[in-house]
Amino acid sequence: MDPLALIDFLGFSVGEVERAMLILARITGLFLSAPFFSRAVGPNRVKAALILALTVVLFPLVSPWSGEGEGQVMSMFAAAISEVIIGAVIGMLVHWVLIAVQTAGSIIGFQMGLSMAMVMDPTSGLQEGVLSNLLYITFLMLFLAVGGHYLLLEGLARSFHTLPIGGGLPHAGTLLEAALKAMSTMFQIALLIAAPIIVANTLLYIGLGLINRASPQIQVFFLSMPIAQMIGFIIMGLTMLLFGKVMIRELDTFFAFSFKAVGF
């Protein structure tokens, strides 16, 4: 069947189909990088159906683009790439707050002697540290509990007004500034989460070193590993509630970075 004939039969114009495809491209970009949406959870058909459903919902809210209905393939292709990048930027800058937790898990695992304990994460297809995966999943549940996925979709819908489809990428200076601030904040959060265990284990190793100097007969090497892990898990349990509150606050910060990058 001729595609143009099918479009006419359904009552759509070529320009409306082009607009829907560009909306779908921006939503696809978000689903490639955003937390929760980018995880390989559930059948791909469900994710594709969700993308199509969001396209249908957002279509009446999006104004026509400058090249609508002209049938310019190259212009359409360039606009689609820009839309994918815009959606990916919105999701990526928010995702960095969870990457900060994952980085903190790697640091904590190294301090506790668990850096060699790796598990295969079926949702990302990568091998990750046990603590990295545990903290990531924990704070991903927190992200969903506070409605972070709804805020992402709301930000995506608002981005069509600040960055109309076919209007090109965000201003390079604004995008670079938001990315640099988000990256520096990401490493600050990772160090903040891992700092109590780093300090506790440093003091532990100093104490064990003094014991070894005073009594070389004691094999402190065999004592350091279980003690470091025990202290690490105790501190993680005591500080988890505090860091949960910190992460909720930092989520707002990263949403602000993401939304600033796309103009609002």
PASEBA-1860 file (N, C-alpha, C; in nm, 3 decimals):
! residues 264
1> MDPLALID> 0.085/-0.119/0.000/0.000/0.000/0.000/0.088/0.125/0.000 ~ 0.048/0.224/-0.078/0.121/0.350/-0.085/0.110/0.422/0.050 ~ 0.224/0.461/0.113/0.216/0.531/0.243/0.138/0.660/0.235 ~ 0.154/0.736/0.127/0.079/0.862/0.115/-0.071/0.836/0.107 ~ -0.109/0.728/0.037/-0.251/0.695/0.030/-0.305/0.656/0.166 ~ -0.224/0.584/0.245/-0.266/0.545/0.379/-0.282/0.668/0.468 ~ -0.189/0.765/0.455/-0.198/0.887/0.534/-0.325/0.964/0.500 ~ -0.355/0.974/0.370/-0.478/1.042/0.329/-0.602/0.969/0.379
9> FLGFSVGE> -0.596/0.836/0.377/-0.709/0.757/0.423/-0.737/0.780/0.572 ~ -0.631/0.795/0.650/-0.647/0.817/0.794/-0.680/0.962/0.829 ~ -0.673/1.049/0.732/-0.711/1.187/0.756/-0.599/1.276/0.805 ~ -0.474/1.234/0.790/-0.360/1.314/0.833/-0.292/1.376/0.711 ~ -0.231/1.489/0.736/-0.148/1.550/0.632/-0.004/1.504/0.649 ~ 0.077/1.525/0.544/0.219/1.487/0.550/0.289/1.566/0.659 ~ 0.255/1.693/0.673/0.316/1.776/0.777/0.286/1.727/0.917 ~ 0.165/1.680/0.941/0.129/1.629/1.073/0.206/1.501/1.105
17> VERAMLIL> 0.226/1.418/1.005/0.304/1.295/1.025/0.449/1.331/1.057 ~ 0.504/1.429/0.987/0.640/1.474/1.015/0.651/1.527/1.158 ~ 0.553/1.605/1.200/0.555/1.660/1.336/0.550/1.548/1.439 ~ 0.465/1.449/1.416/0.455/1.335/1.509/0.587/1.258/1.516 ~ 0.655/1.244/1.402/0.782/1.171/1.402/0.889/1.248/1.481 ~ 0.888/1.380/1.474/0.985/1.459/1.549/0.956/1.455/1.698 ~ 0.829/1.455/1.734/0.792/1.440/1.875/0.837/1.304/1.926 ~ 0.813/1.202/1.845/0.856/1.067/1.882/1.008/1.059/1.897
25> ARITGLFL> 1.082/1.133/1.813/1.228/1.132/1.821/1.276/1.191/1.953 ~ 1.213/1.300/1.999/1.256/1.360/2.126/1.222/1.267/2.243 ~ 1.106/1.205/2.239/1.070/1.111/2.346/1.164/0.991/2.345 ~ 1.202/0.944/2.228/1.296/0.832/2.218/1.431/0.869/2.279 ~ 1.477/0.992/2.254/1.602/1.038/2.315/1.596/1.035/2.467 ~ 1.482/1.075/2.522/1.465/1.069/2.668/1.472/0.926/2.718 ~ 1.409/0.835/2.645/1.406/0.694/2.687/1.542/0.627/2.672 ~ 1.632/0.687/2.596/1.766/0.630/2.580/1.857/0.662/2.697
33> SAPFFSRA> 1.829/0.770/2.771/1.924/0.815/2.873/1.864/0.839/3.010 ~ 1.734/0.852/3.022/1.673/0.890/3.150/1.675/0.773/3.248 ~ 1.684/0.803/3.377/1.674/0.695/3.476/1.539/0.625/3.468 ~ 1.539/0.497/3.495/1.424/0.407/3.488/1.383/0.379/3.344 ~ 1.361/0.481/3.263/1.316/0.459/3.126/1.424/0.392/3.041 ~ 1.551/0.422/3.071/1.660/0.366/2.991/1.700/0.226/3.035 ~ 1.647/0.177/3.147/1.682/0.044/3.193/1.611/-0.061/3.107 ~ 1.679/-0.171/3.086/1.623/-0.280/3.004/1.530/-0.365/3.089
41> VGPNRVKA> 1.418/-0.303/3.130/1.322/-0.371/3.216/1.193/-0.391/3.137 ~ 1.146/-0.514/3.131/1.022/-0.543/3.062/1.041/-0.556/2.912 ~ 0.937/-0.600/2.843/0.945/-0.619/2.698/0.964/-0.486/2.625 ~ 1.041/-0.489/2.517/1.061/-0.368/2.437/0.932/-0.322/2.372 ~ 0.840/-0.415/2.349/0.711/-0.376/2.289/0.634/-0.282/2.382 ~ 0.645/-0.306/2.512/0.576/-0.219/2.608/0.637/-0.080/2.605 ~ 0.769/-0.074/2.600/0.837/0.056/2.594/0.801/0.129/2.465 ~ 0.798/0.056/2.353/0.761/0.118/2.226/0.616/0.168/2.230
49> ALILALTV> 0.528/0.091/2.291/0.388/0.133/2.303/0.376/0.258/2.389 ~ 0.458/0.267/2.495/0.456/0.385/2.580/0.505/0.509/2.506 ~ 0.609/0.491/2.423/0.659/0.604/2.344/0.552/0.652/2.246 ~ 0.483/0.559/2.180/0.377/0.597/2.087/0.261/0.665/2.159 ~ 0.228/0.614/2.279/0.118/0.675/2.356/0.153/0.818/2.398 ~ 0.276/0.839/2.441/0.318/0.975/2.478/0.318/1.067/2.356 ~ 0.354/1.013/2.240/0.351/1.093/2.118/0.210/1.139/2.086 ~ 0.114/1.049/2.101/-0.027/1.083/2.075/-0.076/1.188/2.175
57> VLFPLVSP> -0.035/1.175/2.302/-0.080/1.269/2.405/-0.020/1.408/2.383 ~ 0.108/1.414/2.345/0.176/1.542/2.331/0.150/1.610/2.197 ~ 0.105/1.535/2.098/0.088/1.591/1.964/0.000/1.716/1.961 ~ -0.117/1.718/2.027/-0.200/1.840/2.021/-0.137/1.960/2.090 ~ -0.035/1.939/2.175/0.026/2.048/2.250/0.145/2.110/2.178 ~ 0.186/2.049/2.068/0.307/2.094/1.998/0.267/2.171/1.872 ~ 0.327/2.287/1.857/0.297/2.371/1.741/0.373/2.320/1.619 ~ 0.327/2.352/1.500/0.397/2.307/1.378/0.539/2.362/1.371
65> WSGEGEGQ> 0.625/2.288/1.302/0.764/2.332/1.290/0.784/2.403/1.158 ~ 0.898/2.467/1.144/0.920/2.558/1.031/0.917/2.488/0.895 ~ 0.964/2.365/0.889/0.968/2.294/0.761/0.854/2.197/0.741 ~ 0.746/2.215/0.811/0.638/2.117/0.807/0.570/2.114/0.671 ~ 0.555/1.994/0.619/0.484/1.974/0.494/0.565/1.998/0.368 ~ 0.693/2.038/0.382/0.773/2.066/0.264/0.833/1.939/0.203 ~ 0.840/1.831/0.281/0.891/1.705/0.230/1.041/1.704/0.206 ~ 1.114/1.789/0.277/1.260/1.792/0.262/1.321/1.684/0.350
73> VMSMFAAA> 1.375/1.580/0.288/1.425/1.465/0.362/1.543/1.502/0.449 ~ 1.638/1.578/0.396/1.757/1.615/0.472/1.723/1.704/0.591 ~ 1.632/1.797/0.570/1.590/1.883/0.681/1.520/1.802/0.789 ~ 1.439/1.707/0.746/1.368/1.620/0.840/1.468/1.533/0.917 ~ 1.567/1.482/0.848/1.668/1.397/0.912/1.749/1.476/1.014 ~ 1.791/1.597/0.977/1.868/1.682/1.070/1.783/1.720/1.190 ~ 1.658/1.751/1.168/1.570/1.788/1.279/1.547/1.669/1.373 ~ 1.536/1.549/1.317/1.514/1.430/1.400/1.636/1.403/1.488
81> ISEVIIGA> 1.757/1.421/1.434/1.878/1.401/1.514/1.883/1.502/1.628 ~ 1.848/1.628/1.598/1.845/1.731/1.703/1.745/1.697/1.812 ~ 1.629/1.644/1.772/1.527/1.610/1.870/1.573/1.495/1.961 ~ 1.640/1.396/1.903/1.692/1.285/1.984/1.794/1.337/2.085 ~ 1.881/1.428/2.041/1.983/1.484/2.130/1.919/1.563/2.243 ~ 1.818/1.642/2.213/1.751/1.722/2.317/1.688/1.630/2.422 ~ 1.617/1.527/2.378/1.558/1.433/2.473/1.664/1.362/2.555 ~ 1.776/1.324/2.491/1.883/1.255/2.562/1.948/1.347/2.665
89> VIGMLVHW> 1.963/1.475/2.634/2.022/1.570/2.730/1.934/1.584/2.853 ~ 1.804/1.594/2.834/1.712/1.606/2.948/1.725/1.486/3.040 ~ 1.726/1.367/2.983/1.736/1.247/3.066/1.873/1.226/3.125 ~ 1.979/1.258/3.047/2.115/1.231/3.093/2.153/1.315/3.214 ~ 2.120/1.444/3.213/2.158/1.531/3.324/2.089/1.490/3.454 ~ 1.967/1.438/3.444/1.899/1.388/3.563/1.958/1.254/3.605 ~ 1.997/1.173/3.508/2.052/1.040/3.538/2.184/1.050/3.615 ~ 2.254/1.160/3.600/2.384/1.174/3.666/2.374/1.171/3.817
97> VLIAVQTA> 2.259/1.206/3.873/2.245/1.199/4.019/2.249/1.053/4.065 ~ 2.199/0.961/3.983/2.207/0.820/4.017/2.344/0.762/3.985 ~ 2.409/0.818/3.883/2.548/0.778/3.856/2.638/0.817/3.973 ~ 2.606/0.929/4.038/2.683/0.971/4.157/2.672/0.866/4.266 ~ 2.553/0.811/4.285/2.534/0.705/4.386/2.612/0.581/4.345 ~ 2.611/0.549/4.218/2.684/0.432/4.169/2.835/0.450/4.189 ~ 2.884/0.571/4.163/3.026/0.600/4.185/3.061/0.589/4.333 ~ 2.973/0.639/4.418/2.996/0.627/4.562/3.002/0.480/4.604
105> GSIIGFQM> 2.917/0.397/4.543/2.919/0.254/4.574/3.052/0.190/4.535 ~ 3.109/0.234/4.423/3.240/0.182/4.381/3.348/0.221/4.481 ~ 3.344/0.346/4.527/3.444/0.393/4.625/3.429/0.317/4.756 ~ 3.305/0.301/4.801/3.280/0.230/4.927/3.323/0.084/4.914 ~ 3.292/0.021/4.800/3.332/-0.117/4.780/3.483/-0.134/4.783 ~ 3.555/-0.039/4.726/3.702/-0.044/4.731/3.752/-0.030/4.874 ~ 3.691/0.059/4.951/3.733/0.079/5.089/3.704/-0.043/5.176 ~ 3.596/-0.113/5.145/3.556/-0.229/5.226/3.614/-0.359/5.173
113> GLSMAMVM> 3.691/-0.355/5.067/3.749/-0.476/5.011/3.652/-0.558/4.929 ~ 3.548/-0.493/4.876/3.449/-0.564/4.795/3.456/-0.526/4.648 ~ 3.566/-0.462/4.609/3.576/-0.415/4.471/3.583/-0.530/4.371 ~ 3.625/-0.648/4.415/3.634/-0.763/4.325/3.502/-0.839/4.314 ~ 3.407/-0.806/4.401/3.277/-0.874/4.397/3.190/-0.807/4.292 ~ 3.175/-0.871/4.177/3.101/-0.814/4.065/2.978/-0.900/4.036 ~ 2.872/-0.833/3.995/2.750/-0.904/3.956/2.707/-0.851/3.819 ~ 2.639/-0.935/3.746/2.585/-0.895/3.616/2.448/-0.831/3.638
121> DPTSGLQE> 2.437/-0.705/3.600/2.310/-0.634/3.611/2.230/-0.659/3.483 ~ 2.121/-0.733/3.491/2.046/-0.765/3.368/1.977/-0.644/3.307 ~ 1.955/-0.537/3.384/1.886/-0.420/3.330/1.979/-0.329/3.252 ~ 2.109/-0.339/3.275/2.204/-0.257/3.199/2.296/-0.340/3.111 ~ 2.305/-0.472/3.138/2.390/-0.560/3.060/2.537/-0.545/3.092 ~ 2.570/-0.484/3.207/2.707/-0.461/3.245/2.737/-0.527/3.378 ~ 2.864/-0.557/3.400/2.907/-0.606/3.531/2.934/-0.487/3.621 ~ 2.876/-0.492/3.739/2.889/-0.382/3.832/2.925/-0.438/3.969
129> GVLSNLLY> 2.984/-0.350/4.053/3.013/-0.389/4.189/2.885/-0.415/4.267 ~ 2.895/-0.501/4.366/2.776/-0.537/4.444/2.717/-0.413/4.511 ~ 2.802/-0.334/4.578/2.751/-0.216/4.647/2.703/-0.109/4.549 ~ 2.772/-0.096/4.436/2.727/0.000/4.334/2.586/-0.033/4.288 ~ 2.563/-0.160/4.258/2.432/-0.203/4.211/2.326/-0.187/4.320 ~ 2.364/-0.222/4.446/2.270/-0.210/4.557/2.227/-0.066/4.578 ~ 2.324/0.026/4.582/2.291/0.167/4.605/2.215/0.226/4.488 ~ 2.251/0.186/4.366/2.181/0.237/4.248/2.034/0.196/4.250
137> ITFLMLFL> 2.009/0.069/4.274/1.870/0.021/4.277/1.793/0.086/4.392 ~ 1.859/0.102/4.507/1.793/0.164/4.623/1.748/0.306/4.592 ~ 1.839/0.385/4.536/1.804/0.523/4.508/1.719/0.536/4.382 ~ 1.720/0.436/4.294/1.625/0.437/4.183/1.483/0.420/4.235 ~ 1.466/0.333/4.334/1.334/0.319/4.397/1.291/0.449/4.466 ~ 1.389/0.519/4.525/1.359/0.648/4.586/1.319/0.750/4.479 ~ 1.387/0.745/4.366/1.354/0.833/4.254/1.210/0.812/4.208 ~ 1.169/0.687/4.199/1.031/0.658/4.158/0.932/0.695/4.268
145> AVGGHYLL> 0.972/0.676/4.395/0.881/0.704/4.507/0.846/0.852/4.516 ~ 0.941/0.939/4.482/0.915/1.083/4.490/0.858/1.138/4.360 ~ 0.830/1.051/4.263/0.769/1.095/4.137/0.866/1.156/4.039 ~ 0.993/1.113/4.042/1.091/1.169/3.950/1.057/1.141/3.804 ~ 0.998/1.024/3.777/0.964/0.992/3.638/0.853/1.083/3.585 ~ 0.762/1.124/3.675/0.658/1.218/3.631/0.717/1.355/3.602 ~ 0.815/1.397/3.684/0.880/1.526/3.660/0.956/1.526/3.528 ~ 1.017/1.411/3.495/1.087/1.401/3.367/0.990/1.419/3.250
153> LEGLARSF> 0.876/1.353/3.258/0.778/1.364/3.149/0.719/1.506/3.142 ~ 0.701/1.568/3.258/0.652/1.706/3.259/0.756/1.800/3.196 ~ 0.884/1.778/3.232/0.989/1.860/3.173/0.999/1.839/3.022 ~ 0.980/1.716/2.978/0.982/1.689/2.835/0.870/1.764/2.764 ~ 0.750/1.762/2.823/0.637/1.832/2.762/0.662/1.983/2.756 ~ 0.720/2.039/2.862/0.747/2.183/2.864/0.858/2.220/2.767 ~ 0.947/2.127/2.738/1.059/2.158/2.649/1.012/2.188/2.507 ~ 0.894/2.140/2.469/0.844/2.167/2.335/0.804/2.314/2.318
161> HTLPIGGG> 0.784/2.384/2.431/0.752/2.527/2.423/0.878/2.612/2.426 ~ 0.976/2.572/2.505/1.101/2.649/2.511/1.194/2.617/2.394 ~ 1.190/2.493/2.347/1.268/2.451/2.230/1.173/2.386/2.131 ~ 1.108/2.464/2.045/1.014/2.406/1.949/1.084/2.305/1.858 ~ 1.006/2.210/1.810/1.064/2.107/1.723/1.114/2.173/1.595 ~ 1.228/2.124/1.548/1.288/2.181/1.429/1.364/2.309/1.454 ~ 1.371/2.354/1.580/1.439/2.479/1.611/1.587/2.465/1.639 ~ 1.639/2.343/1.632/1.781/2.323/1.657/1.810/2.290/1.801
169> LPHAGTLL> 1.938/2.275/1.830/1.984/2.237/1.963/1.984/2.357/2.057 ~ 1.989/2.332/2.188/2.000/2.444/2.283/2.129/2.521/2.261 ~ 2.135/2.642/2.317/2.255/2.724/2.306/2.374/2.650/2.368 ~ 2.485/2.647/2.294/2.600/2.568/2.338/2.654/2.614/2.473 ~ 2.656/2.744/2.497/2.707/2.795/2.624/2.621/2.752/2.742 ~ 2.489/2.760/2.725/2.397/2.717/2.832/2.409/2.569/2.859 ~ 2.418/2.490/2.750/2.430/2.345/2.764/2.560/2.306/2.832 ~ 2.670/2.371/2.792/2.800/2.339/2.852/2.805/2.378/2.999
177> EAALKAMS> 2.748/2.492/3.032/2.746/2.535/3.172/2.667/2.437/3.259 ~ 2.550/2.396/3.210/2.468/2.302/3.287/2.538/2.168/3.302 ~ 2.605/2.121/3.195/2.674/1.992/3.201/2.792/1.996/3.299 ~ 2.868/2.104/3.298/2.984/2.115/3.388/2.939/2.123/3.534 ~ 2.835/2.200/3.560/2.783/2.210/3.697/2.729/2.075/3.744 ~ 2.658/2.007/3.655/2.602/1.876/3.692/2.714/1.775/3.718 ~ 2.820/1.779/3.637/2.929/1.683/3.654/3.004/1.709/3.785 ~ 3.032/1.836/3.815/3.102/1.866/3.940/3.017/1.830/4.061
185> TMFQIALL> 2.888/1.856/4.053/2.798/1.820/4.163/2.789/1.669/4.178 ~ 2.795/1.597/4.068/2.790/1.451/4.072/2.906/1.395/4.154 ~ 3.027/1.444/4.130/3.143/1.394/4.204/3.138/1.440/4.351 ~ 3.084/1.557/4.377/3.070/1.603/4.515/2.976/1.512/4.593 ~ 2.865/1.474/4.529/2.770/1.385/4.596/2.833/1.248/4.621 ~ 2.907/1.197/4.522/2.972/1.067/4.540/3.068/1.069/4.658 ~ 3.147/1.174/4.670/3.241/1.185/4.782/3.167/1.206/4.914 ~ 3.057/1.280/4.909/2.979/1.303/5.031/2.922/1.173/5.085
193> IAAPIIVA> 2.871/1.089/4.997/2.813/0.962/5.041/2.922/0.868/5.093 ~ 3.035/0.866/5.025/3.141/0.772/5.063/3.229/0.824/5.176 ~ 3.223/0.954/5.209/3.316/1.014/5.306/3.316/0.947/5.443 ~ 3.199/0.918/5.506/3.203/0.855/5.639/3.278/0.722/5.641 ~ 3.258/0.641/5.539/3.326/0.511/5.535/3.474/0.529/5.502 ~ 3.508/0.626/5.418/3.649/0.653/5.390/3.722/0.693/5.517 ~ 3.662/0.783/5.594/3.725/0.830/5.718/3.736/0.717/5.819 ~ 3.627/0.639/5.835/3.628/0.531/5.934/3.732/0.425/5.898
201> NTLLYIGL> 3.741/0.388/5.772/3.838/0.286/5.732/3.981/0.338/5.738 ~ 3.999/0.467/5.710/4.134/0.524/5.724/4.181/0.518/5.868 ~ 4.091/0.555/5.961/4.127/0.546/6.103/4.151/0.401/6.145 ~ 4.071/0.308/6.086/4.089/0.166/6.118/4.227/0.119/6.073 ~ 4.266/0.153/5.953/4.395/0.107/5.902/4.511/0.171/5.978 ~ 4.494/0.297/6.020/4.598/0.360/6.102/4.612/0.286/6.234 ~ 4.498/0.253/6.297/4.501/0.181/6.424/4.562/0.043/6.410 ~ 4.524/-0.027/6.304/4.582/-0.160/6.283/4.732/-0.151/6.254
209> GLINRASP> 4.772/-0.045/6.184/4.915/-0.027/6.159/4.992/-0.005/6.287 ~ 4.935/0.072/6.380/5.000/0.094/6.509/5.007/-0.036/6.589 ~ 4.899/-0.115/6.581/4.899/-0.243/6.652/5.008/-0.334/6.595 ~ 5.020/-0.334/6.461/5.122/-0.417/6.398/5.264/-0.373/6.436 ~ 5.282/-0.243/6.452/5.414/-0.195/6.494/5.444/-0.234/6.638 ~ 5.339/-0.230/6.721/5.360/-0.263/6.862/5.373/-0.413/6.884 ~ 5.299/-0.491/6.803/5.303/-0.636/6.820/5.304/-0.702/6.683 ~ 5.422/-0.719/6.623/5.429/-0.776/6.488/5.375/-0.918/6.478
217> QIQVFFLS> 5.361/-0.988/6.591/5.312/-1.125/6.587/5.166/-1.133/6.544 ~ 5.091/-1.026/6.566/4.949/-1.025/6.530/4.935/-1.001/6.379 ~ 4.866/-1.090/6.313/4.846/-1.079/6.168/4.727/-0.986/6.140 ~ 4.757/-0.857/6.139/4.648/-0.759/6.124/4.587/-0.765/5.983 ~ 4.662/-0.818/5.887/4.608/-0.825/5.750/4.481/-0.910/5.746 ~ 4.479/-1.018/5.822/4.362/-1.105/5.823/4.248/-1.046/5.905 ~ 4.278/-0.950/5.991/4.174/-0.885/6.071/4.113/-0.765/6.000 ~ 4.193/-0.700/5.915/4.147/-0.573/5.857/4.026/-0.590/5.768
225> MPIAQMIG> 4.023/-0.696/5.686/3.915/-0.712/5.589/3.779/-0.729/5.656 ~ 3.760/-0.826/5.745/3.626/-0.841/5.806/3.587/-0.722/5.892 ~ 3.684/-0.661/5.961/3.651/-0.544/6.044/3.609/-0.427/5.955 ~ 3.681/-0.405/5.845/3.646/-0.296/5.754/3.506/-0.316/5.696 ~ 3.472/-0.439/5.660/3.339/-0.465/5.605/3.231/-0.446/5.712 ~ 3.257/-0.491/5.832/3.159/-0.475/5.939/3.135/-0.327/5.969 ~ 3.243/-0.249/5.980/3.228/-0.106/6.006/3.157/-0.037/5.890 ~ 3.191/-0.076/5.766/3.127/-0.016/5.650/2.978/-0.039/5.646
233> FIIMGLTM> 2.935/-0.162/5.672/2.791/-0.190/5.670/2.718/-0.120/5.785 ~ 2.781/-0.110/5.899/2.718/-0.039/6.012/2.699/0.109/5.977 ~ 2.803/0.171/5.922/2.793/0.313/5.887/2.690/0.334/5.776 ~ 2.688/0.243/5.678/2.588/0.255/5.572/2.447/0.247/5.628 ~ 2.425/0.157/5.722/2.293/0.144/5.783/2.253/0.267/5.862 ~ 2.351/0.329/5.932/2.321/0.445/6.015/2.298/0.571/5.931 ~ 2.364/0.580/5.817/2.358/0.704/5.737/2.263/0.694/5.619 ~ 2.201/0.579/5.595/2.117/0.563/5.477/1.998/0.659/5.478
241> LLFGKVMI> 1.935/0.677/5.595/1.821/0.769/5.603/1.864/0.912/5.574 ~ 1.979/0.950/5.629/2.030/1.085/5.606/2.060/1.108/5.458 ~ 2.125/1.010/5.396/2.159/1.026/5.255/2.035/1.019/5.167 ~ 1.931/0.951/5.213/1.806/0.954/5.138/1.749/1.095/5.130 ~ 1.754/1.168/5.241/1.707/1.307/5.241/1.796/1.395/5.153 ~ 1.927/1.369/5.158/2.020/1.445/5.074/1.991/1.421/4.926 ~ 1.964/1.297/4.890/1.940/1.264/4.749/1.810/1.326/4.698 ~ 1.709/1.333/4.784/1.584/1.398/4.743/1.610/1.546/4.714
249> RELDTFFA> 1.693/1.609/4.797/1.728/1.749/4.773/1.810/1.764/4.645 ~ 1.904/1.673/4.624/1.989/1.683/4.506/1.914/1.651/4.378 ~ 1.808/1.572/4.387/1.725/1.547/4.268/1.672/1.678/4.211 ~ 1.626/1.766/4.300/1.578/1.897/4.254/1.689/1.975/4.185 ~ 1.810/1.964/4.237/1.924/2.034/4.177/1.950/1.984/4.036 ~ 1.949/1.853/4.016/1.978/1.799/3.884/1.862/1.821/3.788 ~ 1.740/1.824/3.837/1.628/1.861/3.750/1.644/2.006/3.704 ~ 1.692/2.092/3.795/1.715/2.231/3.758/1.823/2.242/3.650
257> FSFKAVGF> 1.930/2.163/3.663/2.035/2.161/3.560/1.977/2.117/3.426 ~ 1.897/2.011/3.429/1.840/1.957/3.306/1.746/2.056/3.238 ~ 1.660/2.116/3.317/1.562/2.207/3.259/1.629/2.338/3.212 ~ 1.734/2.379/3.282/1.807/2.499/3.239/1.875/2.476/3.105 ~ 1.921/2.354/3.082/1.990/2.322/2.956/1.898/2.335/2.837 ~ 1.766/2.316/2.859/1.672/2.326/2.747/1.589/2.455/2.753 ~ 1.633/2.549/2.837/1.576/2.683/2.828/1.469/2.721/2.926 ~ 1.450/2.643/3.036/1.351/2.690/3.135/1.393/2.645/3.274
END
